[in-house]
Amino acid sequence: MPEARTDIATLLLDRLGDERLGLRTRTRDWTWDQVVCESAARGALAQSLRRDGPFHIGVLLDNVPDFLFWLGGAALAGATVVGINPTRGAAELAAEIGHADCQLMVTDREGMARLRQLDLGFADDRFLVIDDPAYQAAVAAHLPRTAPTAVDAGPESLMLLLFTSGTTGASKAVRCTQGRLAAVAYAASEKFGHVREDVDYCCMPLFHGNAIMALWAPALANGATVCLTPTFSASGFL
């Protein structure tokens, strides 16, 4: 039995050289080794854009590969991903982004059109638009040429700020450190019987804890395959 890891960054670096499929979509596959490298590129890009203050990165995306790569990138860079719920109205969206003190926002062109209508006080260079060629070039420029490492990461590093659904009052940002998420990965593996041979279908939204804690983190810990779909479709699932 491999030694248990106490942070997500180390779990991710354990996948370097792993040629098992780590991520599948309907159009493309990535091995775990490639997932680590894509994550490292985004972590390095975030580091290059870092400013003083909390290293919080808002992610307003559907379930697309970039969301997972930013989870890994944040872990390696010692940053915090703030999952932004795209079903929120304009006022709620602006309030949650401001409350979480995001210094970068990762989105796509559709999300960017919504964000431009909000008074966020962000300069243009604070937005990373994943379907913009400039973003894709920036990521490519930061792909690691040697084995990636973690920066400012460890069990106490805050990795996630995930907003509750607000069913019992105002939505609250729940904190999750790398150490807590790593512990959850092992606990969920035991509870749900996750093994390396699994292929895990991720249809729950990645801005919510279920998809990250019950699926992505255990898949990472075991080296299982994550299958990603932008949104749930009953007919597509069947």
Secondary structure, DSSP 4 states (H G I P E B T S, - for coil): -PPPPSSHHHHHHTTTT--SEEEE-SS-EEEHHHHHHHHHHHHHHHHHH--SS--EEEE---S-HHHHHHHHHHHHHT-EEEE--TTS-HHHHHHHHHHTT-SEEEE-HHHHHHHTTS-----GGGEEETTSHHHHHHHHHTS-SS----SS-STTSEEEEEE---TTSS--EEEEEHHHHHHHHHHHHHHHT--TT-EEEE-S-TTSHHIIIIIIHHHHHHTPEEEE-SS--HHHH-
